[in-house]
Amino acid sequence: MLSKITNSFFVGLLSAFLFSPVHALESENNDALDHVKITMLMEHEGFLVWYAKQQGWDRDLGINLELSIVNSSGLDILNEKREHRDKWDVTCIGAVPAIVASEDIPIKIFGIANDESYATDIMVQKDSEILNVKGWSREYPNVYGDPESIKGKTFFLRYGTSSIYALSNWLNIFGLKEEDVNIVDTTTAEAIKKMNNREGDGMVLWAPENYEALKQGHQIVAHAAQVGAFVPVVFVADYDYAEKHPDILAKILALYDRVVQIHNDDVFKLILSYKQFLMLYTGKVFNEDFCIYDLKSHPTYSISEQITLFTSTKEYTSGMETLEQNIVKKFEKLPNRSRGPLDFFGKKYKRENSCQYLKEALRYQRNNYKKIE
């Protein structure tokens, strides 16, 4: 009897809360916000957006980020969008899949989240003969390997992502092509598993999986940055969504820049939150050394710097257009794993690099600074 009375009391209390004017007001305020479906990878830039969401900064700007954090790759995010058009409005993926894997997915690239080339690693077994030679090329004194030790080796990576771009640049240092090694397309988790089972000789990983691989004894032969593979992570929007909601994209960029300012001023302020984020989405405890390393190894750019990278003139091709051209040239030469001919500027691809939203974000910051301070 007492149990029934107690249960009735709590049910009544819950009902009073749910239908109270305060709760109703919160619901109305939530409905008044612009809802945005945003999917982020479980890595550095995903953490920065998650952190902003935790602070409630999206609501300060009149938007509600419906945030999904996924532990996959940009290629997988695009494939899901291809199957389910309403999967996301905005996402953040590597520039490589955004450029070469966006077939039949109209998109706009509207910002740069970070530079991941310092956190993308080509790794080998700890006893690999590739580690016996360092600085084979004078132009790359800190890169390991030579043609003889690399030829015929098996490498695991996610094809169509920055990993194949990095590996290709590394091979070119030694006058080698992709056909000179055995490339196996697999997920990062599966790559580590196969390497632990000694089923292959090397792999290409990004954070935080590269850190896990280091703990298990695998060694780095080169970072993507060391082999000239600039691999920024870019903000991408559904093309139609971008056309209809330019103000929302500008707010997302302004929101992200707010976290970037903290990141650039003092990464130590973010360490505890980063540990919490990683624990939440990996179930693993990462130490502070990794958090500091990973935060520092992901350079970020201010809105003004991004505008410069996105802006072209009659005399000057923008950094983003140059990057796009370089990536396309690289992938046109890679072994064709698609069902048809490669035509990254053809009719099946509809993508734009636009600084329109960055300029609006900058104006928004200047005109509404107190709102995002």
C-alpha positions as CSV (number, residue, x, y, z in Angstrom):
1,M,0.0,0.0,0.0
2,L,2.8,2.4,0.9
3,S,4.5,1.5,-2.3
4,K,1.4,2.4,-4.3
5,I,1.1,5.7,-2.5
6,T,4.8,6.5,-3.1
7,N,4.5,5.6,-6.8
8,S,1.4,7.7,-7.1
9,F,3.2,10.6,-5.4
10,F,6.1,10.4,-7.9
11,V,3.8,10.0,-10.9
12,G,1.9,13.1,-9.8
13,L,5.1,15.0,-9.2
14,L,6.4,14.1,-12.6
15,S,3.1,15.0,-14.3
16,A,3.2,18.4,-12.5
17,F,6.7,19.0,-13.8
18,L,5.9,17.9,-17.4
19,F,2.8,20.1,-17.7
20,S,4.0,23.0,-15.6
21,P,4.2,26.4,-17.2
22,V,8.1,26.4,-16.8
23,H,8.4,23.1,-18.7
24,A,5.9,24.3,-21.3
25,L,8.0,27.4,-21.8
26,E,11.2,25.4,-22.2
27,S,9.4,23.3,-24.8
28,E,8.2,26.5,-26.6
29,N,11.7,27.9,-26.6
30,N,13.1,24.7,-28.0
31,D,10.6,24.7,-30.8
32,A,11.5,28.3,-31.6
33,L,15.1,27.3,-32.3
34,D,16.3,26.4,-35.8
35,H,17.1,22.6,-35.6
36,V,20.2,21.4,-37.5
37,K,21.1,17.8,-38.1
38,I,24.9,17.7,-37.8
39,T,27.0,14.6,-37.9
40,M,30.6,14.7,-36.7
41,L,33.4,12.2,-36.6
42,M,34.6,11.0,-33.2
43,E,37.8,13.0,-33.3
44,H,39.3,16.5,-32.7
45,E,36.7,18.6,-34.6
46,G,33.9,16.4,-33.3
47,F,35.0,17.2,-29.8
48,L,35.1,21.0,-30.4
49,V,31.5,20.9,-31.7
50,W,30.4,18.7,-28.8
51,Y,32.1,21.1,-26.4
52,A,30.2,24.0,-27.8
53,K,27.0,22.0,-27.6
54,Q,27.7,21.2,-23.9
55,Q,28.1,24.9,-23.2
56,G,24.8,25.6,-24.8
57,W,26.4,28.0,-27.2
58,D,24.2,26.8,-30.1
59,R,21.1,28.0,-28.2
60,D,22.7,31.3,-27.6
61,L,22.7,31.7,-31.4
62,G,19.2,30.6,-31.9
63,I,19.9,27.1,-33.2
64,N,19.7,23.6,-31.8
65,L,22.4,21.3,-33.0
66,E,21.0,17.8,-33.2
67,L,24.5,16.3,-32.9
68,S,25.5,12.8,-33.9
69,I,29.0,11.6,-33.1
70,V,30.1,8.6,-35.2
71,N,33.3,6.5,-35.2
72,S,33.7,5.9,-38.9
73,S,35.1,7.9,-41.8
74,G,34.1,10.7,-44.1
75,L,33.5,8.1,-46.8
76,D,31.0,6.3,-44.6
77,I,29.2,9.5,-43.8
78,L,28.8,10.3,-47.5
79,N,27.6,6.7,-48.2
80,E,25.0,7.0,-45.6
81,K,23.9,10.4,-47.1
82,R,23.6,8.7,-50.5
83,E,21.3,6.0,-49.0
84,H,19.3,8.4,-46.7
85,R,19.1,11.9,-48.0
86,D,17.8,13.3,-44.8
87,K,20.7,11.8,-42.7
88,W,22.3,15.1,-42.1
89,D,22.2,18.8,-43.0
90,V,25.8,19.6,-42.1
91,T,28.8,17.4,-41.5
92,C,32.6,17.6,-41.1
93,I,34.8,15.3,-43.2
94,G,38.2,15.1,-44.7
95,A,38.8,17.2,-47.8
96,V,39.7,14.0,-49.8
97,P,36.3,12.2,-49.5
98,A,34.5,15.6,-49.8
99,I,36.1,16.0,-53.2
100,V,36.4,12.5,-54.6
101,A,33.7,10.5,-52.9
102,S,30.7,13.0,-53.2
103,E,29.3,11.5,-56.4
104,D,25.6,12.1,-56.7
105,I,25.6,14.1,-53.4
106,P,25.3,17.8,-54.0
107,I,27.3,19.6,-51.4
108,K,28.9,22.9,-50.4
109,I,32.3,23.0,-48.7
110,F,31.9,26.1,-46.5
111,G,34.7,26.1,-43.9
112,I,37.8,24.4,-42.5
113,A,37.6,22.7,-39.1
114,N,41.3,21.8,-38.8
115,D,44.4,20.5,-40.4
116,E,44.7,16.8,-39.8
117,S,48.0,16.2,-41.6
118,Y,50.0,16.2,-38.4
119,A,47.7,13.6,-36.8
120,T,47.4,11.2,-39.8
121,D,50.2,8.6,-39.6
122,I,51.7,5.9,-41.8
123,M,52.6,3.1,-39.4
124,V,54.4,-0.3,-39.6
125,Q,55.1,-3.3,-37.4
126,K,57.6,-2.5,-34.6
127,D,60.2,-4.9,-36.2
128,S,59.6,-3.8,-39.8
129,E,62.7,-3.5,-42.0
130,I,61.2,-0.2,-43.2
131,L,62.4,1.3,-40.0
132,N,66.0,0.5,-40.7
133,V,66.5,3.4,-43.1
134,K,65.7,7.1,-42.2
135,G,66.2,10.0,-44.6
136,W,66.7,8.0,-47.8
137,S,65.7,11.2,-49.6
138,R,67.5,14.3,-48.5
139,E,64.4,16.3,-49.0
140,Y,62.6,14.2,-46.4
141,P,65.2,13.6,-43.6
142,N,62.7,12.4,-41.0
143,V,60.8,9.9,-43.2
144,Y,61.6,6.2,-42.9
145,G,61.9,3.7,-45.6
146,D,63.6,2.9,-48.9
147,P,62.4,1.3,-52.2
148,E,63.7,-2.2,-51.4
149,S,62.1,-2.4,-47.9
150,I,58.7,-1.1,-49.1
151,K,58.1,-3.0,-52.3
152,G,55.5,-5.8,-52.0
153,K,54.4,-4.8,-48.5
154,T,50.7,-5.0,-47.5
155,F,49.1,-1.8,-46.1
156,F,45.6,-1.5,-44.5
157,L,43.7,1.8,-44.9
158,R,40.3,3.3,-45.7
159,Y,40.3,3.8,-49.5
160,G,38.8,7.1,-50.7
161,T,40.0,9.0,-47.6
162,S,43.1,11.1,-46.6
163,S,44.9,7.8,-45.8
164,I,45.4,6.8,-49.4
165,Y,46.4,10.3,-50.2
166,A,49.1,10.2,-47.5
167,L,50.3,6.7,-48.5
168,S,50.5,7.7,-52.1
169,N,52.7,10.7,-51.3
170,W,54.9,8.6,-49.1
171,L,55.4,6.1,-51.9
172,N,56.3,8.8,-54.4
173,I,59.2,9.9,-52.3
174,F,60.8,6.5,-53.1
175,G,59.8,6.5,-56.8
176,L,57.1,3.9,-56.1
177,K,53.5,3.7,-57.2
178,E,50.5,2.2,-55.5
179,E,50.8,-0.9,-57.7
180,D,54.2,-1.6,-56.0
181,V,52.5,-2.5,-52.7
182,N,49.4,-4.4,-51.7
183,I,46.6,-2.0,-50.5
184,V,43.8,-3.5,-48.5
185,D,40.6,-1.3,-48.0
186,T,39.4,-1.7,-44.4
187,T,38.2,0.3,-41.4
188,T,40.7,1.7,-38.9
189,A,39.6,-0.7,-36.2
190,E,39.9,-3.7,-38.5
191,A,43.3,-2.4,-39.7
192,I,44.7,-2.4,-36.1
193,K,43.2,-5.9,-35.5
194,K,44.9,-7.3,-38.7
195,M,48.2,-5.7,-37.8
196,N,48.1,-7.1,-34.3
197,N,47.5,-10.5,-36.0
198,R,50.5,-9.8,-38.2
199,E,48.4,-10.1,-41.4
200,G,50.1,-7.1,-42.9
201,D,53.0,-4.8,-42.8
202,G,51.6,-1.3,-42.4
203,M,48.5,0.9,-42.1
204,V,47.4,4.5,-42.2
205,L,45.5,5.8,-39.2
206,W,44.3,9.1,-37.7
207,A,43.6,10.1,-34.1
208,P,42.7,8.7,-31.8
209,E,43.2,5.2,-33.3
210,N,46.9,6.0,-34.1
211,Y,47.5,6.6,-30.4
212,E,46.0,3.2,-29.6
213,A,48.2,1.6,-32.2
214,L,51.3,3.3,-30.7
215,K,50.4,1.8,-27.3
216,Q,50.3,-1.6,-28.9
217,G,53.8,-1.2,-30.3
218,H,53.3,-0.1,-33.9
219,Q,55.7,2.6,-35.2
220,I,55.3,5.7,-37.3
221,V,57.3,6.0,-40.5
222,A,55.8,9.4,-41.5
223,H,53.1,11.9,-40.7
224,A,50.9,13.1,-43.7
225,A,52.4,16.5,-43.1
226,Q,55.9,15.2,-43.6
227,V,55.1,13.8,-47.1
228,G,53.3,16.9,-48.3
229,A,49.8,15.6,-47.9
230,F,47.8,18.6,-46.6
231,V,44.6,17.0,-45.3
232,P,42.2,19.6,-43.9
233,V,38.9,18.5,-42.4
234,V,36.2,20.6,-44.0
235,F,32.7,21.7,-43.1
236,V,30.2,20.3,-45.6
237,A,26.5,21.2,-46.1
238,D,23.8,19.6,-48.1
239,Y,23.6,21.8,-51.2
240,D,19.9,22.6,-51.0
241,Y,20.1,23.1,-47.2
242,A,22.9,25.6,-47.7
243,E,20.9,27.5,-50.3
244,K,17.9,27.8,-48.0
245,H,19.7,28.4,-44.7
246,P,22.9,30.6,-45.2
247,D,22.3,32.2,-41.8
248,I,22.5,28.9,-40.0
249,L,25.7,27.9,-41.7
250,A,27.2,31.3,-40.7
251,K,26.1,30.7,-37.1
252,I,27.7,27.2,-37.1
253,L,31.0,28.8,-38.2
254,A,30.8,31.6,-35.7
255,L,30.0,29.0,-33.0
256,Y,33.0,26.8,-34.0
257,D,35.3,29.8,-34.1
258,R,34.4,30.5,-30.5
259,V,35.8,27.2,-29.4
260,V,38.8,27.6,-31.8
261,Q,39.7,30.8,-29.9
262,I,39.9,28.8,-26.6
263,H,41.8,26.0,-28.4
264,N,44.4,28.5,-29.8
265,D,44.7,30.5,-26.6
266,D,45.1,27.7,-24.2
267,V,44.4,24.0,-25.0
268,F,44.9,23.1,-21.3
269,K,41.4,24.5,-20.7
270,L,40.0,21.8,-22.8
271,I,41.8,18.7,-21.5
272,L,39.3,17.5,-18.9
273,S,36.4,17.9,-21.3
274,Y,38.3,16.1,-24.1
275,K,38.9,13.2,-21.7
276,Q,35.2,13.1,-20.9
277,F,34.3,13.2,-24.6
278,L,36.7,10.3,-25.5
279,M,35.4,8.3,-22.5
280,L,31.8,8.9,-23.6
281,Y,32.3,7.7,-27.2
282,T,35.1,5.2,-26.9
283,G,34.5,3.7,-23.4
284,K,38.3,4.1,-22.9
285,V,40.3,6.4,-20.6
286,F,42.8,8.5,-22.5
287,N,45.6,10.2,-20.4
288,E,46.3,13.9,-20.4
289,D,49.4,13.5,-22.5
290,F,47.4,12.2,-25.4
291,C,44.8,14.9,-25.0
292,I,47.5,17.6,-25.1
293,Y,49.3,16.0,-28.0
294,D,46.1,15.6,-30.0
295,L,44.8,19.1,-29.4
296,K,48.1,20.6,-30.3
297,S,48.6,18.5,-33.4
298,H,45.4,19.8,-35.0
299,P,46.1,23.4,-36.2
300,T,42.9,25.4,-36.6
301,Y,42.1,28.6,-38.5
302,S,40.3,31.8,-37.7
303,I,37.5,32.9,-39.9
304,S,39.6,35.6,-41.5
305,E,42.3,33.0,-42.3
306,Q,39.8,30.7,-43.8
307,I,38.3,33.5,-46.0
308,T,41.8,34.0,-47.4
309,L,42.1,30.2,-48.2
310,F,38.7,30.2,-49.9
311,T,39.2,33.4,-52.0
312,S,40.3,33.4,-55.6
313,T,41.0,36.4,-57.9
314,K,41.9,36.7,-61.6
315,E,45.6,36.6,-60.6
316,Y,45.4,34.1,-57.8
317,T,43.9,30.6,-57.4
318,S,42.7,30.1,-53.8
319,G,44.3,27.6,-51.5
320,M,41.1,25.5,-51.5
321,E,40.9,25.3,-55.3
322,T,44.6,24.4,-55.5
323,L,44.0,21.7,-53.0
324,E,41.1,20.4,-54.9
325,Q,43.1,20.3,-58.2
326,N,46.0,18.5,-56.5
327,I,43.7,15.8,-54.9
328,V,41.9,15.2,-58.2
329,K,45.2,14.8,-60.1
330,K,46.4,12.4,-57.4
331,F,43.2,10.3,-57.5
332,E,43.0,10.2,-61.3
333,K,46.3,8.4,-61.2
334,L,45.4,5.9,-58.5
335,P,44.0,2.5,-59.4
336,N,40.4,2.9,-60.3
337,R,38.2,1.1,-57.8
338,S,34.9,2.6,-58.9
339,R,32.4,1.1,-61.3
340,G,32.9,3.8,-63.9
341,P,35.4,6.3,-65.3
342,L,36.7,8.8,-62.8
343,D,35.4,12.3,-63.6
344,F,35.6,14.4,-60.4
345,F,34.4,17.5,-62.2
346,G,31.7,15.7,-64.2
347,K,27.9,15.9,-64.1
348,K,27.7,13.4,-61.2
349,Y,29.6,15.8,-59.0
350,K,28.0,19.0,-57.8
351,R,30.1,20.7,-55.2
352,E,31.2,24.2,-54.5
353,N,33.9,25.8,-52.3
354,S,32.2,28.9,-50.9
355,C,33.5,31.7,-48.6
356,Q,30.0,33.3,-48.6
357,Y,29.2,31.8,-45.2
358,L,32.5,32.6,-43.7
359,K,32.0,36.3,-44.6
360,E,28.5,36.2,-43.1
361,A,30.0,34.5,-40.0
362,L,32.5,37.3,-39.6
363,R,29.9,40.0,-40.0
364,Y,27.7,38.1,-37.5
365,Q,30.5,38.1,-35.0
366,R,31.2,41.8,-35.4
367,N,27.6,42.8,-35.2
368,N,26.6,40.4,-32.4
369,Y,29.8,39.9,-30.5
370,K,28.1,40.1,-27.1
371,K,25.9,37.2,-28.0
372,I,28.8,34.8,-28.6
373,E,31.3,36.2,-26.1
